[in-house]
Amino acid sequence: MTDYVLPPPPVASVAIAGESARFPVRRIFCVGRNYAAHAREMGKDPDREPPFFFTKPADAIVDDGAAIPYPPETANLHHEIELVVAIGAGGADIAPARALDHVWGYGAGVDLTRRDLQNAAKDLGRPWDWGKAFDRSAPCGPLRRARDIGHPSSGRIWLAVNGAVRQEGDLAELIWPVADVIAIASRSMELKPGDLIFTGTPAGVGALARGDRVEGAIQGVGGISFEIA
Ligand code: MN
């Protein structure tokens, strides 16, 4: 047994629908601008440029139904609903045709973003971490196993705030589908079991305020809900 000078941190994890066991989270990778309409609303050309990635810490994950405190140092907290891919089998240089074999399951997550800090970082050529990788920035609904639901390539994805739909799209609109995202990510990073990939958000991102109730879902995958406390 290794001795540690401090108690080791708990394993970050996310719930699994209908099971008491939890999915251990190793890393969180996120794809930027993977729906054309969202790329346009962010002022970018949605041409099929290679996907780019950023990360959040594993313990940014928050279970469904949480009350998430409004984060510090921002006046523009945005919601981004996304299909979350849970990696069950790791690998490097994964071929697109084999990529889905590495998927354990899927969930609906929200890439919470301090948009003002992200935009300031963009303007200054600085890293995005303070805008994207803050505490409790990755609420994620219960995962479902690919062996039960298959590998969704189409289906409505939406998010509502206080009952009003803000974001709406379809998984079929992903510029880079899940298999391509896995293949491309695995060229730069050896994927490991427990990694999550947030695959990008459809158009309609917007600001959240204290007291807002956020609810979203992906057809055939599941839902996510939380409140900004
Ligand atoms: Mn995002």
Residues whose N, C-alpha, C, O or C-beta is under 5 A from the ligand:
A	BS01	MN	V31 E80 D111 G200 T201
